[in-house]
Amino acid sequence: MQNLTRITSDPEVMGGKPCIRGMRVTVGTLVGLIATGKTLEEVLAEYPYLEREDVLQALSYAAWRAE
């Protein structure tokens, strides 16, 4: 398992759900957007403060948790 340095969990942020770099954007939100057919580029356009690696790590984290 790679080191997912961009995935954080803090009880004070979004109730401790896994988030991106301490922001109020959850892994579940990003995975949900991709699951509904949004492209990576569309997600980044909707969340301009995110980086490509943020979304990729969210997907990696979700895949790891699903195992």
N, CA, C, O and CB atoms as a CASP TS submission, in Angstrom:
PFRMAT TS
TARGET T0000
AUTHOR 0000-0000-0000
METHOD Language model
MODEL 1
PARENT N/A
ATOM      1  N   MET     1       0.852  -1.186   0.000  1.00  0.00           N
ATOM      2  CA  MET     1       0.000   0.000   0.000  1.00  0.00           C
ATOM      3  C   MET     1       0.888   1.235   0.000  1.00  0.00           C
ATOM      4  O   MET     1       1.790   1.374   0.826  1.00  0.00           O
ATOM      5  CB  MET     1      -0.964   0.006   1.227  1.00  0.00           C
ATOM      6  N   GLN     2       0.617   2.114  -0.929  1.00  0.00           N
ATOM      7  CA  GLN     2       1.396   3.339  -1.007  1.00  0.00           C
ATOM      8  C   GLN     2       1.068   4.263   0.163  1.00  0.00           C
ATOM      9  O   GLN     2       0.034   4.112   0.814  1.00  0.00           O
ATOM     10  CB  GLN     2       1.139   4.050  -2.337  1.00  0.00           C
ATOM     11  N   ASN     3       1.928   5.189   0.414  1.00  0.00           N
ATOM     12  CA  ASN     3       1.719   6.150   1.486  1.00  0.00           C
ATOM     13  C   ASN     3       0.737   7.219   1.003  1.00  0.00           C
ATOM     14  O   ASN     3       1.053   8.006   0.110  1.00  0.00           O
ATOM     15  CB  ASN     3       3.069   6.789   1.937  1.00  0.00           C
ATOM     16  N   LEU     4      -0.442   7.240   1.595  1.00  0.00           N
ATOM     17  CA  LEU     4      -1.480   8.184   1.191  1.00  0.00           C
ATOM     18  C   LEU     4      -1.400   9.434   2.061  1.00  0.00           C
ATOM     19  O   LEU     4      -2.195   9.618   2.983  1.00  0.00           O
ATOM     20  CB  LEU     4      -2.886   7.535   1.291  1.00  0.00           C
ATOM     21  N   THR     5      -0.443  10.274   1.758  1.00  0.00           N
ATOM     22  CA  THR     5      -0.158  11.440   2.587  1.00  0.00           C
ATOM     23  C   THR     5      -1.214  12.531   2.479  1.00  0.00           C
ATOM     24  O   THR     5      -1.272  13.414   3.335  1.00  0.00           O
ATOM     25  CB  THR     5       1.176  12.004   2.218  1.00  0.00           C
ATOM     26  N   ARG     6      -2.044  12.490   1.452  1.00  0.00           N
ATOM     27  CA  ARG     6      -3.044  13.536   1.255  1.00  0.00           C
ATOM     28  C   ARG     6      -4.373  13.205   1.928  1.00  0.00           C
ATOM     29  O   ARG     6      -5.266  14.051   1.984  1.00  0.00           O
ATOM     30  CB  ARG     6      -3.266  13.765  -0.225  1.00  0.00           C
ATOM     31  N   ILE     7      -4.509  12.003   2.431  1.00  0.00           N
ATOM     32  CA  ILE     7      -5.740  11.586   3.094  1.00  0.00           C
ATOM     33  C   ILE     7      -5.565  11.792   4.597  1.00  0.00           C
ATOM     34  O   ILE     7      -4.659  11.229   5.212  1.00  0.00           O
ATOM     35  CB  ILE     7      -6.090  10.093   2.762  1.00  0.00           C
ATOM     36  N   THR     8      -6.441  12.601   5.173  1.00  0.00           N
ATOM     37  CA  THR     8      -6.355  12.899   6.605  1.00  0.00           C
ATOM     38  C   THR     8      -7.687  12.567   7.276  1.00  0.00           C
ATOM     39  O   THR     8      -8.738  12.506   6.636  1.00  0.00           O
ATOM     40  CB  THR     8      -5.980  14.394   6.840  1.00  0.00           C
ATOM     41  N   SER     9      -7.603  12.359   8.561  1.00  0.00           N
ATOM     42  CA  SER     9      -8.805  12.103   9.351  1.00  0.00           C
ATOM     43  C   SER     9      -8.655  12.835  10.676  1.00  0.00           C
ATOM     44  O   SER     9      -7.728  12.575  11.443  1.00  0.00           O
ATOM     45  CB  SER     9      -9.034  10.566   9.574  1.00  0.00           C
ATOM     46  N   ASP    10      -9.574  13.748  10.932  1.00  0.00           N
ATOM     47  CA  ASP    10      -9.535  14.565  12.136  1.00  0.00           C
ATOM     48  C   ASP    10     -10.958  14.648  12.670  1.00  0.00           C
ATOM     49  O   ASP    10     -11.866  15.049  11.942  1.00  0.00           O
ATOM     50  CB  ASP    10      -8.940  15.993  11.852  1.00  0.00           C
ATOM     51  N   PRO    11     -11.169  14.273  13.943  1.00  0.00           N
ATOM     52  CA  PRO    11     -12.523  14.318  14.499  1.00  0.00           C
ATOM     53  C   PRO    11     -13.169  15.701  14.418  1.00  0.00           C
ATOM     54  O   PRO    11     -14.394  15.814  14.456  1.00  0.00           O
ATOM     55  CB  PRO    11     -12.492  13.870  15.933  1.00  0.00           C
ATOM     56  N   GLU    12     -12.364  16.740  14.308  1.00  0.00           N
ATOM     57  CA  GLU    12     -12.878  18.106  14.235  1.00  0.00           C
ATOM     58  C   GLU    12     -13.260  18.535  12.812  1.00  0.00           C
ATOM     59  O   GLU    12     -13.858  19.594  12.622  1.00  0.00           O
ATOM     60  CB  GLU    12     -11.848  19.061  14.787  1.00  0.00           C
ATOM     61  N   VAL    13     -12.917  17.724  11.829  1.00  0.00           N
ATOM     62  CA  VAL    13     -13.203  18.056  10.426  1.00  0.00           C
ATOM     63  C   VAL    13     -14.087  16.967   9.838  1.00  0.00           C
ATOM     64  O   VAL    13     -13.668  15.815   9.722  1.00  0.00           O
ATOM     65  CB  VAL    13     -11.882  18.209   9.595  1.00  0.00           C
ATOM     66  N   MET    14     -15.290  17.327   9.473  1.00  0.00           N
ATOM     67  CA  MET    14     -16.246  16.413   8.848  1.00  0.00           C
ATOM     68  C   MET    14     -16.486  15.155   9.689  1.00  0.00           C
ATOM     69  O   MET    14     -16.688  14.064   9.156  1.00  0.00           O
ATOM     70  CB  MET    14     -15.754  16.019   7.464  1.00  0.00           C
ATOM     71  N   GLY    15     -16.458  15.328  10.994  1.00  0.00           N
ATOM     72  CA  GLY    15     -16.744  14.214  11.897  1.00  0.00           C
ATOM     73  C   GLY    15     -15.740  13.084  11.848  1.00  0.00           C
ATOM     74  O   GLY    15     -16.053  11.955  12.227  1.00  0.00           O
ATOM     75  N   GLY    16     -14.546  13.373  11.389  1.00  0.00           N
ATOM     76  CA  GLY    16     -13.505  12.358  11.346  1.00  0.00           C
ATOM     77  C   GLY    16     -13.485  11.532  10.072  1.00  0.00           C
ATOM     78  O   GLY    16     -12.677  10.611   9.950  1.00  0.00           O
ATOM     79  N   LYS    17     -14.360  11.841   9.117  1.00  0.00           N
ATOM     80  CA  LYS    17     -14.344  11.119   7.844  1.00  0.00           C
ATOM     81  C   LYS    17     -13.029  11.405   7.125  1.00  0.00           C
ATOM     82  O   LYS    17     -12.447  12.476   7.298  1.00  0.00           O
ATOM     83  CB  LYS    17     -15.560  11.523   6.953  1.00  0.00           C
ATOM     84  N   PRO    18     -12.562  10.461   6.325  1.00  0.00           N
ATOM     85  CA  PRO    18     -11.325  10.696   5.559  1.00  0.00           C
ATOM     86  C   PRO    18     -11.523  11.867   4.599  1.00  0.00           C
ATOM     87  O   PRO    18     -12.465  11.891   3.807  1.00  0.00           O
ATOM     88  CB  PRO    18     -10.907   9.417   4.772  1.00  0.00           C
ATOM     89  N   CYS    19     -10.618  12.828   4.689  1.00  0.00           N
ATOM     90  CA  CYS    19     -10.689  14.048   3.887  1.00  0.00           C
ATOM     91  C   CYS    19      -9.396  14.251   3.118  1.00  0.00           C
ATOM     92  O   CYS    19      -8.406  13.547   3.316  1.00  0.00           O
ATOM     93  CB  CYS    19     -10.977  15.268   4.775  1.00  0.00           C
ATOM     94  N   ILE    20      -9.440  15.225   2.245  1.00  0.00           N
ATOM     95  CA  ILE    20      -8.263  15.584   1.463  1.00  0.00           C
ATOM     96  C   ILE    20      -7.523  16.725   2.157  1.00  0.00           C
ATOM     97  O   ILE    20      -8.054  17.825   2.311  1.00  0.00           O
ATOM     98  CB  ILE    20      -8.659  15.984   0.015  1.00  0.00           C
ATOM     99  N   ARG    21      -6.314  16.450   2.564  1.00  0.00           N
ATOM    100  CA  ARG    21      -5.404  17.444   3.167  1.00  0.00           C
ATOM    101  C   ARG    21      -6.062  18.317   4.222  1.00  0.00           C
ATOM    102  O   ARG    21      -5.793  19.517   4.287  1.00  0.00           O
ATOM    103  CB  ARG    21      -4.837  18.326   2.095  1.00  0.00           C
ATOM    104  N   GLY    22      -6.918  17.732   5.046  1.00  0.00           N
ATOM    105  CA  GLY    22      -7.535  18.473   6.145  1.00  0.00           C
ATOM    106  C   GLY    22      -8.655  19.404   5.726  1.00  0.00           C
ATOM    107  O   GLY    22      -9.226  20.103   6.562  1.00  0.00           O
ATOM    108  N   MET    23      -8.977  19.421   4.438  1.00  0.00           N
ATOM    109  CA  MET    23     -10.065  20.268   3.951  1.00  0.00           C
ATOM    110  C   MET    23     -11.395  19.563   4.170  1.00  0.00           C
ATOM    111  O   MET    23     -11.445  18.390   4.541  1.00  0.00           O
ATOM    112  CB  MET    23      -9.872  20.614   2.452  1.00  0.00           C
ATOM    113  N   ARG    24     -12.446  20.290   3.937  1.00  0.00           N
ATOM    114  CA  ARG    24     -13.786  19.741   4.122  1.00  0.00           C
ATOM    115  C   ARG    24     -14.294  19.069   2.839  1.00  0.00           C
ATOM    116  O   ARG    24     -15.461  19.205   2.469  1.00  0.00           O
ATOM    117  CB  ARG    24     -14.754  20.850   4.559  1.00  0.00           C
ATOM    118  N   VAL    25     -13.412  18.360   2.189  1.00  0.00           N
ATOM    119  CA  VAL    25     -13.751  17.564   1.007  1.00  0.00           C
ATOM    120  C   VAL    25     -13.432  16.115   1.364  1.00  0.00           C
ATOM    121  O   VAL    25     -12.274  15.765   1.591  1.00  0.00           O
ATOM    122  CB  VAL    25     -12.952  18.045  -0.292  1.00  0.00           C
ATOM    123  N   THR    26     -14.460  15.280   1.411  1.00  0.00           N
ATOM    124  CA  THR    26     -14.249  13.899   1.832  1.00  0.00           C
ATOM    125  C   THR    26     -13.873  13.004   0.653  1.00  0.00           C
ATOM    126  O   THR    26     -14.159  13.296  -0.508  1.00  0.00           O
ATOM    127  CB  THR    26     -15.501  13.362   2.516  1.00  0.00           C
ATOM    128  N   VAL    27     -13.225  11.914   1.006  1.00  0.00           N
ATOM    129  CA  VAL    27     -12.926  10.881   0.025  1.00  0.00           C
ATOM    130  C   VAL    27     -14.232  10.410  -0.614  1.00  0.00           C
ATOM    131  O   VAL    27     -14.299  10.223  -1.828  1.00  0.00           O
ATOM    132  CB  VAL    27     -12.165   9.692   0.681  1.00  0.00           C
ATOM    133  N   GLY    28     -15.256  10.221   0.195  1.00  0.00           N
ATOM    134  CA  GLY    28     -16.543   9.763  -0.310  1.00  0.00           C
ATOM    135  C   GLY    28     -17.149  10.705  -1.343  1.00  0.00           C
ATOM    136  O   GLY    28     -17.759  10.253  -2.312  1.00  0.00           O
ATOM    137  N   THR    29     -16.987  11.996  -1.144  1.00  0.00           N
ATOM    138  CA  THR    29     -17.496  12.969  -2.113  1.00  0.00           C
ATOM    139  C   THR    29     -16.811  12.785  -3.458  1.00  0.00           C
ATOM    140  O   THR    29     -17.468  12.744  -4.498  1.00  0.00           O
ATOM    141  CB  THR    29     -17.289  14.407  -1.603  1.00  0.00           C
ATOM    142  N   LEU    30     -15.504  12.675  -3.434  1.00  0.00           N
ATOM    143  CA  LEU    30     -14.758  12.544  -4.686  1.00  0.00           C
ATOM    144  C   LEU    30     -15.052  11.216  -5.371  1.00  0.00           C
ATOM    145  O   LEU    30     -15.242  11.174  -6.587  1.00  0.00           O
ATOM    146  CB  LEU    30     -13.258  12.675  -4.428  1.00  0.00           C
ATOM    147  N   VAL    31     -15.092  10.145  -4.611  1.00  0.00           N
ATOM    148  CA  VAL    31     -15.397   8.838  -5.197  1.00  0.00           C
ATOM    149  C   VAL    31     -16.810   8.847  -5.776  1.00  0.00           C
ATOM    150  O   VAL    31     -17.051   8.294  -6.849  1.00  0.00           O
ATOM    151  CB  VAL    31     -15.250   7.711  -4.138  1.00  0.00           C
ATOM    152  N   GLY    32     -17.730   9.470  -5.069  1.00  0.00           N
ATOM    153  CA  GLY    32     -19.094   9.567  -5.559  1.00  0.00           C
ATOM    154  C   GLY    32     -19.193  10.321  -6.875  1.00  0.00           C
ATOM    155  O   GLY    32     -19.939   9.921  -7.769  1.00  0.00           O
ATOM    156  N   LEU    33     -18.446  11.407  -6.997  1.00  0.00           N
ATOM    157  CA  LEU    33     -18.453  12.174  -8.245  1.00  0.00           C
ATOM    158  C   LEU    33     -17.925  11.343  -9.406  1.00  0.00           C
ATOM    159  O   LEU    33     -18.496  11.360 -10.496  1.00  0.00           O
ATOM    160  CB  LEU    33     -17.620  13.449  -8.093  1.00  0.00           C
ATOM    161  N   ILE    34     -16.845  10.623  -9.178  1.00  0.00           N
ATOM    162  CA  ILE    34     -16.284   9.771 -10.226  1.00  0.00           C
ATOM    163  C   ILE    34     -17.272   8.644 -10.564  1.00  0.00           C
ATOM    164  O   ILE    34     -17.439   8.293 -11.732  1.00  0.00           O
ATOM    165  CB  ILE    34     -14.911   9.183  -9.778  1.00  0.00           C
ATOM    166  N   ALA    35     -17.912   8.092  -9.555  1.00  0.00           N
ATOM    167  CA  ALA    35     -18.864   6.993  -9.763  1.00  0.00           C
ATOM    168  C   ALA    35     -20.082   7.426 -10.583  1.00  0.00           C
ATOM    169  O   ALA    35     -20.683   6.608 -11.279  1.00  0.00           O
ATOM    170  CB  ALA    35     -19.324   6.444  -8.418  1.00  0.00           C
ATOM    171  N   THR    36     -20.443   8.700 -10.502  1.00  0.00           N
ATOM    172  CA  THR    36     -21.596   9.179 -11.268  1.00  0.00           C
ATOM    173  C   THR    36     -21.220   9.594 -12.688  1.00  0.00           C
ATOM    174  O   THR    36     -22.064  10.071 -13.446  1.00  0.00           O
ATOM    175  CB  THR    36     -22.242  10.348 -10.552  1.00  0.00           C
ATOM    176  N   GLY    37     -19.954   9.411 -13.041  1.00  0.00           N
ATOM    177  CA  GLY    37     -19.541   9.670 -14.413  1.00  0.00           C
ATOM    178  C   GLY    37     -18.732  10.922 -14.637  1.00  0.00           C
ATOM    179  O   GLY    37     -18.350  11.215 -15.770  1.00  0.00           O
ATOM    180  N   LYS    38     -18.460  11.670 -13.585  1.00  0.00           N
ATOM    181  CA  LYS    38     -17.624  12.870 -13.744  1.00  0.00           C
ATOM    182  C   LYS    38     -16.201  12.437 -14.094  1.00  0.00           C
ATOM    183  O   LYS    38     -15.697  11.441 -13.575  1.00  0.00           O
ATOM    184  CB  LYS    38     -17.632  13.748 -12.440  1.00  0.00           C
ATOM    185  N   THR    39     -15.573  13.187 -14.969  1.00  0.00           N
ATOM    186  CA  THR    39     -14.177  12.912 -15.280  1.00  0.00           C
ATOM    187  C   THR    39     -13.289  13.576 -14.229  1.00  0.00           C
ATOM    188  O   THR    39     -13.734  14.430 -13.462  1.00  0.00           O
ATOM    189  CB  THR    39     -13.817  13.413 -16.708  1.00  0.00           C
ATOM    190  N   LEU    40     -12.056  13.172 -14.216  1.00  0.00           N
ATOM    191  CA  LEU    40     -11.088  13.784 -13.301  1.00  0.00           C
ATOM    192  C   LEU    40     -11.010  15.282 -13.558  1.00  0.00           C
ATOM    193  O   LEU    40     -10.945  16.076 -12.619  1.00  0.00           O
ATOM    194  CB  LEU    40      -9.690  13.135 -13.461  1.00  0.00           C
ATOM    195  N   GLU    41     -11.015  15.661 -14.813  1.00  0.00           N
ATOM    196  CA  GLU    41     -10.935  17.078 -15.167  1.00  0.00           C
ATOM    197  C   GLU    41     -12.172  17.843 -14.676  1.00  0.00           C
ATOM    198  O   GLU    41     -12.053  18.978 -14.212  1.00  0.00           O
ATOM    199  CB  GLU    41     -10.785  17.236 -16.691  1.00  0.00           C
ATOM    200  N   GLU    42     -13.342  17.233 -14.775  1.00  0.00           N
ATOM    201  CA  GLU    42     -14.565  17.878 -14.297  1.00  0.00           C
ATOM    202  C   GLU    42     -14.546  18.061 -12.780  1.00  0.00           C
ATOM    203  O   GLU    42     -14.973  19.095 -12.267  1.00  0.00           O
ATOM    204  CB  GLU    42     -15.789  17.060 -14.709  1.00  0.00           C
ATOM    205  N   VAL    43     -14.051  17.059 -12.073  1.00  0.00           N
ATOM    206  CA  VAL    43     -13.954  17.155 -10.616  1.00  0.00           C
ATOM    207  C   VAL    43     -13.000  18.290 -10.244  1.00  0.00           C
ATOM    208  O   VAL    43     -13.299  19.093  -9.359  1.00  0.00           O
ATOM    209  CB  VAL    43     -13.472  15.807  -9.999  1.00  0.00           C
ATOM    210  N   LEU    44     -11.868  18.355 -10.912  1.00  0.00           N
ATOM    211  CA  LEU    44     -10.900  19.413 -10.619  1.00  0.00           C
ATOM    212  C   LEU    44     -11.450  20.790 -10.968  1.00  0.00           C
ATOM    213  O   LEU    44     -11.100  21.773 -10.315  1.00  0.00           O
ATOM    214  CB  LEU    44      -9.602  19.166 -11.379  1.00  0.00           C
ATOM    215  N   ALA    45     -12.289  20.881 -11.969  1.00  0.00           N
ATOM    216  CA  ALA    45     -12.911  22.160 -12.316  1.00  0.00           C
ATOM    217  C   ALA    45     -13.914  22.582 -11.245  1.00  0.00           C
ATOM    218  O   ALA    45     -14.040  23.769 -10.948  1.00  0.00           O
ATOM    219  CB  ALA    45     -13.606  22.068 -13.688  1.00  0.00           C
ATOM    220  N   GLU    46     -14.628  21.618 -10.666  1.00  0.00           N
ATOM    221  CA  GLU    46     -15.599  21.920  -9.609  1.00  0.00           C
ATOM    222  C   GLU    46     -14.914  22.267  -8.289  1.00  0.00           C
ATOM    223  O   GLU    46     -15.450  23.031  -7.486  1.00  0.00           O
ATOM    224  CB  GLU    46     -16.540  20.734  -9.405  1.00  0.00           C
ATOM    225  N   TYR    47     -13.738  21.708  -8.072  1.00  0.00           N
ATOM    226  CA  TYR    47     -12.975  21.943  -6.848  1.00  0.00           C
ATOM    227  C   TYR    47     -11.584  22.437  -7.238  1.00  0.00           C
ATOM    228  O   TYR    47     -10.621  21.674  -7.160  1.00  0.00           O
ATOM    229  CB  TYR    47     -12.888  20.644  -5.972  1.00  0.00           C
ATOM    230  N   PRO    48     -11.458  23.698  -7.657  1.00  0.00           N
ATOM    231  CA  PRO    48     -10.180  24.193  -8.190  1.00  0.00           C
ATOM    232  C   PRO    48      -9.029  24.201  -7.187  1.00  0.00           C
ATOM    233  O   PRO    48      -7.868  24.314  -7.582  1.00  0.00           O
ATOM    234  CB  PRO    48     -10.368  25.575  -8.708  1.00  0.00           C
ATOM    235  N   TYR    49      -9.331  24.084  -5.917  1.00  0.00           N
ATOM    236  CA  TYR    49      -8.273  24.062  -4.903  1.00  0.00           C
ATOM    237  C   TYR    49      -7.715  22.652  -4.696  1.00  0.00           C
ATOM    238  O   TYR    49      -6.780  22.469  -3.917  1.00  0.00           O
ATOM    239  CB  TYR    49      -8.805  24.610  -3.577  1.00  0.00           C
ATOM    240  N   LEU    50      -8.276  21.656  -5.384  1.00  0.00           N
ATOM    241  CA  LEU    50      -7.736  20.311  -5.329  1.00  0.00           C
ATOM    242  C   LEU    50      -6.738  20.102  -6.453  1.00  0.00           C
ATOM    243  O   LEU    50      -6.745  20.806  -7.463  1.00  0.00           O
ATOM    244  CB  LEU    50      -8.856  19.275  -5.406  1.00  0.00           C
ATOM    245  N   GLU    51      -5.887  19.122  -6.249  1.00  0.00           N
ATOM    246  CA  GLU    51      -4.891  18.757  -7.253  1.00  0.00           C
ATOM    247  C   GLU    51      -5.188  17.350  -7.746  1.00  0.00           C
ATOM    248  O   GLU    51      -5.859  16.568  -7.073  1.00  0.00           O
ATOM    249  CB  GLU    51      -3.447  18.850  -6.677  1.00  0.00           C
ATOM    250  N   ARG    52      -4.687  17.047  -8.910  1.00  0.00           N
ATOM    251  CA  ARG    52      -4.903  15.724  -9.517  1.00  0.00           C
ATOM    252  C   ARG    52      -4.556  14.604  -8.538  1.00  0.00           C
ATOM    253  O   ARG    52      -5.310  13.641  -8.402  1.00  0.00           O
ATOM    254  CB  ARG    52      -4.063  15.576 -10.800  1.00  0.00           C
ATOM    255  N   GLU    53      -3.433  14.726  -7.865  1.00  0.00           N
ATOM    256  CA  GLU    53      -2.989  13.685  -6.931  1.00  0.00           C
ATOM    257  C   GLU    53      -3.972  13.509  -5.774  1.00  0.00           C
ATOM    258  O   GLU    53      -4.089  12.408  -5.236  1.00  0.00           O
ATOM    259  CB  GLU    53      -1.599  14.025  -6.384  1.00  0.00           C
ATOM    260  N   ASP    54      -4.678  14.566  -5.381  1.00  0.00           N
ATOM    261  CA  ASP    54      -5.695  14.453  -4.331  1.00  0.00           C
ATOM    262  C   ASP    54      -6.771  13.451  -4.736  1.00  0.00           C
ATOM    263  O   ASP    54      -7.141  12.572  -3.958  1.00  0.00           O
ATOM    264  CB  ASP    54      -6.331  15.829  -4.037  1.00  0.00           C
ATOM    265  N   VAL    55      -7.265  13.595  -5.956  1.00  0.00           N
ATOM    266  CA  VAL    55      -8.336  12.715  -6.437  1.00  0.00           C
ATOM    267  C   VAL    55      -7.814  11.289  -6.605  1.00  0.00           C
ATOM    268  O   VAL    55      -8.496  10.328  -6.247  1.00  0.00           O
ATOM    269  CB  VAL    55      -8.913  13.237  -7.776  1.00  0.00           C
ATOM    270  N   LEU    56      -6.617  11.155  -7.143  1.00  0.00           N
ATOM    271  CA  LEU    56      -6.046   9.820  -7.328  1.00  0.00           C
ATOM    272  C   LEU    56      -5.838   9.111  -5.996  1.00  0.00           C
ATOM    273  O   LEU    56      -6.084   7.910  -5.883  1.00  0.00           O
ATOM    274  CB  LEU    56      -4.722   9.911  -8.080  1.00  0.00           C
ATOM    275  N   GLN    57      -5.386   9.851  -4.991  1.00  0.00           N
ATOM    276  CA  GLN    57      -5.209   9.227  -3.681  1.00  0.00           C
ATOM    277  C   GLN    57      -6.549   8.888  -3.043  1.00  0.00           C
ATOM    278  O   GLN    57      -6.652   7.891  -2.328  1.00  0.00           O
ATOM    279  CB  GLN    57      -4.410  10.146  -2.760  1.00  0.00           C
ATOM    280  N   ALA    58      -7.574   9.693  -3.284  1.00  0.00           N
ATOM    281  CA  ALA    58      -8.910   9.374  -2.768  1.00  0.00           C
ATOM    282  C   ALA    58      -9.397   8.053  -3.357  1.00  0.00           C
ATOM    283  O   ALA    58      -9.956   7.217  -2.647  1.00  0.00           O
ATOM    284  CB  ALA    58      -9.911  10.512  -3.094  1.00  0.00           C
ATOM    285  N   LEU    59      -9.184   7.872  -4.646  1.00  0.00           N
ATOM    286  CA  LEU    59      -9.585   6.624  -5.289  1.00  0.00           C
ATOM    287  C   LEU    59      -8.766   5.442  -4.770  1.00  0.00           C
ATOM    288  O   LEU    59      -9.312   4.361  -4.548  1.00  0.00           O
ATOM    289  CB  LEU    59      -9.434   6.739  -6.807  1.00  0.00           C
ATOM    290  N   SER    60      -7.488   5.636  -4.579  1.00  0.00           N
ATOM    291  CA  SER    60      -6.640   4.587  -4.030  1.00  0.00           C
ATOM    292  C   SER    60      -7.067   4.211  -2.626  1.00  0.00           C
ATOM    293  O   SER    60      -7.116   3.031  -2.278  1.00  0.00           O
ATOM    294  CB  SER    60      -5.189   5.025  -4.031  1.00  0.00           C
ATOM    295  N   TYR    61      -7.376   5.213  -1.822  1.00  0.00           N
ATOM    296  CA  TYR    61      -7.829   4.975  -0.443  1.00  0.00           C
ATOM    297  C   TYR    61      -9.133   4.169  -0.449  1.00  0.00           C
ATOM    298  O   TYR    61      -9.280   3.206   0.304  1.00  0.00           O
ATOM    299  CB  TYR    61      -8.029   6.325   0.313  1.00  0.00           C
ATOM    300  N   ALA    62     -10.075   4.574  -1.303  1.00  0.00           N
ATOM    301  CA  ALA    62     -11.359   3.874  -1.374  1.00  0.00           C
ATOM    302  C   ALA    62     -11.177   2.423  -1.813  1.00  0.00           C
ATOM    303  O   ALA    62     -11.828   1.524  -1.280  1.00  0.00           O
ATOM    304  CB  ALA    62     -12.306   4.599  -2.336  1.00  0.00           C
ATOM    305  N   ALA    63     -10.302   2.198  -2.775  1.00  0.00           N
ATOM    306  CA  ALA    63     -10.035   0.838  -3.226  1.00  0.00           C
ATOM    307  C   ALA    63      -9.425   0.002  -2.098  1.00  0.00           C
ATOM    308  O   ALA    63      -9.798  -1.154  -1.902  1.00  0.00           O
ATOM    309  CB  ALA    63      -9.100   0.853  -4.445  1.00  0.00           C
ATOM    310  N   TRP    64      -8.494   0.592  -1.369  1.00  0.00           N
ATOM    311  CA  TRP    64      -7.857  -0.100  -0.242  1.00  0.00           C
ATOM    312  C   TRP    64      -8.894  -0.461   0.824  1.00  0.00           C
ATOM    313  O   TRP    64      -8.894  -1.577   1.343  1.00  0.00           O
ATOM    314  CB  TRP    64      -6.741   0.780   0.374  1.00  0.00           C
ATOM    315  N   ARG    65      -9.779   0.490   1.146  1.00  0.00           N
ATOM    316  CA  ARG    65     -10.810   0.244   2.155  1.00  0.00           C
ATOM    317  C   ARG    65     -11.805  -0.820   1.697  1.00  0.00           C
ATOM    318  O   ARG    65     -12.340  -1.570   2.514  1.00  0.00           O
ATOM    319  CB  ARG    65     -11.549   1.539   2.480  1.00  0.00           C
ATOM    320  N   ALA    66     -12.049  -0.884   0.395  1.00  0.00           N
ATOM    321  CA  ALA    66     -12.994  -1.878  -0.126  1.00  0.00           C
ATOM    322  C   ALA    66     -12.437  -3.295  -0.023  1.00  0.00           C
ATOM    323  O   ALA    66     -13.196  -4.262   0.043  1.00  0.00           O
ATOM    324  CB  ALA    66     -13.340  -1.565  -1.580  1.00  0.00           C
ATOM    325  N   GLU    67     -11.133  -3.413  -0.010  1.00  0.00           N
ATOM    326  CA  GLU    67     -10.514  -4.720   0.142  1.00  0.00           C
ATOM    327  C   GLU    67     -10.713  -5.221   1.549  1.00  0.00           C
ATOM    328  O   GLU    67     -10.262  -6.317   1.884  1.00  0.00           O
ATOM    329  CB  GLU    67      -9.027  -4.668  -0.199  1.00  0.00           C
TER
END
